[in-house]
Amino acid sequence: MKLTLPGAEGLRLAAERTGEGPPVLLLHGGGQTRHAWGDTAVRLAAAGWQAIAIDQRGHGDSDWAPPEQDYRLEWYGEDLAEAVRSLGEPAVLVGASLGGLAALMVAGELAPEHVRALVLVDIAVRPEPHGVDRVLAFMEAHDQGFASLDDAAVAVAAYLPHRPRPARSEGLARNLRRRDDGRWYWHWDPRFLHAARAQPPEAWEARMRAAATRLRQPTLLVRGGLSDVLSEAGARDFLDLVPHARYASVSDAAHMVAGERNDRFTTAVLDFLAVLAAPAQPSPDDRRSLQR
């Protein structure tokens, strides 16, 4: 079911709800939409959770930032804080890349009392600059759009050579929009890329690191084993900051973990959610590392 959630200062966030039960908010990465999660929402619903996949500001069907606002990371955190406060009960936040940074900000700083648990997907407080640059370069390379969905599929396949190309390219229509000139364009506000370039990781690392040290909620970090955005050293750095966190490595996925190995990613999340009601959290010595 489609719904609208509040963002910061009246901005509206498009969302889609699947299932009933305690809420789990799914927050996509930069340049994606709420459709980035594959079958995750369906499997969460089957396990008794209410999955709410959100289009973040400037993406998909959500509002674009008005002139007096922009796409700095702070706004994504403020949007999510407003959305989670509106739910009426604490939610689990599952955030990939950009969505993970917003979720970390909310859980560790802006609205921790409204966060039941946190799942970070291939992002932490110290991403690899060359990996971030590769992601942004791909997004910037196609500002003139594509002549067809097949052309877009070819570009994605070149960007993700380790990922089998889907047999049909029609699924990309959920992330692209056809404009009056007949070409297909990614469904995000181009201003988002300007903000991403103007605010590199070193600009927000200290704030994210401080938020991580304040986390008290059950936390899971999921890393793609082939990722060039979050290295193994970056993951271990986060686990040192958050000793109670659990860790899962999806060995044959890169940065887009949920899209590349959705079955293994979702199983790791469901395994984590299954222990939320346990009487005690694992100690640092007992922290489970799930190699999937």
Summary of the structure (lengths in Angstrom):
residues: 292
radius of gyration: 17.8
end to end distance: 31.4
largest distance: 58.7
contacts: 1015
relative contact order: 0.15
helix: 41%
strand: 20%
